[in-house]
Amino acid sequence: MPMDQDKLGISLTHSAYERLRAELLSGRLQPGERLKITDLCEALSVSLSAVREALSRLTSEGLVIASPHRGFSAAPVSATDLNDLTEARVKIEGLCLKQAIEAGGVEWETRIVAAYHQLSRTPERAPDDPGRLNDAWAAAHAAYHDALVSACPNTWLLRLRDLLYAQSERYRHLSEAFSVTERNVESEHRNIKEAVLARNADRVCELMATHIRLTTKLLLSGRLASMFYSSSAEKPIRQKPGIRRRRPAIAKRP
């Protein structure tokens, strides 16, 4: 029986972690928003220990900030942080791609082709709201980028790459979707795929760097620009006054 209880506790902690992480990455929990443990326990229907463990894991990932006086809060974001994140992604992504090209075989190539096909057939905009990113496209986009590096044998590089990708997606979700006329993202993905299949590592890294940096440029020129800058001084995004919630925007378990 104690063994079963231990397994249940681990399962509940993991569930709390996954749900909180999803809320943070989607932007539904705003940067700087306080995360009250008692409210989270009620919303997630889990114990204090499960929430504390989940918040501890998220703190180690840089998605949550722990303060001795304020408790836990969603990590703030800034233009400087986004630019630093972008350059780190360019370097780590490049290393993963080079190693994947060296080690990958036919099965790896097949995964890339299949993931690209799925992505190219998925609408980028939500069917019911053209101004919002389609969740299905975001999932297909992540799967495509995962497939590109999946043959990389260095697990530590892949862990760093996954962390950086998740953080960059948080910025994407915090911004209003940029206009489809500002870039041809389908062409960018196709060119990357073709360069990978041609085993042209230098070309792949060049295309990926341009792809990542363009996304950052568009994010910083869109809605995030007004959130990042006040006069000439950069400020981290904080939750706007007047919209502070008593409980986090997490659907309570039925």
N, C-alpha and C positions, 0 to 999 in steps of 0.2 A: 503493500500500500504506500509506504513512504516513497518508493521509487516512482509510482504513478503520480504522486503529488509533485515530485520534483520535475517530472516530464511536463506536467500541466503548467507548473510555474514558468518553466523555460518557454513553453509554447505561448503563454499569455504575454510574457515579456517581449518575445519576438514579434507578436502581433501588434503590441503597443508601439514598438520601435518602427515597424513597417508603416503603420498608419500615420504616425507622427512625421516620419520622413517624407511620406507622400504629400502631406499637408504643407510641409516646409518647402519642398521642391516645386510644388505647384503654385506657390505664392499665396495660398489661402490663409496660411499663417504669415502675417506680414513681418518684414524685417523690423527688429526692435520690439516686437510685441511680447509682452510678458507671458510666460507659460506657467500658470499656477497649477501646482501638482494636484491639489484637491479637485479642481475643476476638470483636469485631465483624467483623473481617476473615474469621475462620474461619467464623462463623455465616452471614455473607452471601456468602462465597466471592468476595470482591473484594479489591482491593489497598489498601495503606495510604493512598495518595493519594485513592482514591475515598471511603474512610470519612472521612478528614479533611475533604474538600470537603463531604460530606453533613452532617457535624457542624457545619461552619462555617455552612452555610445554615440549619440548625436553630437555631443560636445567634442568628442575625440575626432569626429568627422568635420568639425568646423561649421556645422549647421545651427548649433545652439551655443549660447554664451552663458557661462555660470559666473554669477557675481555674489560675493559674500553678503552683500547688503540687499540686492534686488532679486536674488534667486536666479531662475532660469529665464532666458528670453531668446527669441529667434535672432540669429546672427544678423548684424547690420550689413549693408552692402554699399559700395561706393565705386566711382569711376576708376579710381586708382586700383582697387581690388580687382575689378573686372579686367583691366588692362594687364595686371600681373598674372591673373588667372589665365588669360588668353595666351600670353607668351609661354607660360608653363605648359599649357596644353599643346601648343605647337611643338615644343621640344619633346615632350613625352610621347605624343602621338606619332611623331616622326620616328623615334626609336622603336616603338612597337611595330610600326608599319615595315620598317627595314628588316626587323627580325622575322616578321610574319612572311615577308616575301622570300627570305632565305630558307625558311623552314616549311612553308606551306606546300601542299600537294594538290591533287585533283579534287579531293573532297573539300578542301578549303576554298578553292576556286568555285566549286559548285554552290557552296553556302553563300558566297558573295553574289553570284549571279541571281540566286533565288531571292536573297534579301533585297537586292536592287530592284528586281521585278516587282516584289510586293510594295516597295516604297514608291516606285514610279506609277503604280496603279492605285495608289491611295491619295484622295484629295487632301491638299495641304490645309484647306480651310474647313471649319466645321459646317456641315450641311445646313444646320439651322441658324448659323450665325457666321457669315463670311468674314467678320472682323475678328474672329477667334480662331486660334490654332486648333486643328482637328486632333483630338486625343489619339485616334487611330494612326494618324500620320506621325505624331510624336513617337509612338511606340515602334512603328516601322522604321523611322529615322534612327532611333537608338539601336534597333536590331541590325540595320545596315552597317552602321559604324562599328558595332561590336563584331560583325562578321569580318570586316576588313582586317582587324587585328587579332582575330581568334586563333591564328596559327603561331602567334608569338609565344615562344617557350618560356619567357621570363615572367613568372607569376607576380613578382613584385612590381615590375613595370605595368602590368595589366591592372593591378590593384590601384596604383597611383592614377593610371589613366581613367579608370572607372570613377574614382573620387572627383577628379577634375571635370569629367564629363557631366556628372550629376550637378556639380556646382554651377557649371555653365548653363545647364538647362533651367536652373532656378532663375537666373537672370533673364533667360528667354521668356519664361512664364510671367515674370514681373513686368515685362514690357508689353505694350500693345503690339499686336502683330504688324510687322512692316509690310508695306505694299508689295504685291507680287510683281509689280512693274519695276521694282528697284533691283531685281536680280533674277537670274534664271537658275534657280537652285537645282532643278532637275538636270540641267546641262552640267552643272558642277559635279553632281553625284555621278553622272554617266562618265565624265572625263576621268574622274578618280578611279572608277571601276575599270575602265579600259587601260589606264596606266598600270594599275595593279596586275591585271591579267597579262600585260606585256612585260611584267617584272622589271619595270623601269622605276627603281627606288627613288632616284633623285627627282624625277618628274612627279611621282606620287607625293613626296614630301612637300614639293613646291605647291602643288595643287591643294593639298590639305591645309597648308599654312594660309594660303589665300582664302580658302573656304572659311576657316575659323575666324580669321581677322576681319573678313567682310561682315560676318554675323555681328561681331563686336561693334564694328563701325556703325552698322545700321541700328543696333540697340542704343548706342550712345547718341545717335542723331534723332531718335524717336522720343517716346514718352519718358524714357529713363533720363534724358537730358535735363528736363525740368525738375525731375526728382533729385538728381545728383547735385545740381548747382543752384546756389542761392547767391545772387550778385556775382562776385568773382570767386567766392570761396566754395570749395567742395565740402559737402556735408553728407554723412551717411544717410540712407533712407531710414526714416522712422515712420511709425504708424501715424497718420494724420489725426490731429485732435478732433474729438467729436465722433469718431467711429470706433473707439475702443470698445471691445466686446467683453461682456462679463464672463463668457465662456468661449473657448476656442471653436473655430468653425469646423468641428468634426462631428459627423453624424453619429448620434448615440446608437449603440447596438439595440436592435429590436428585442 
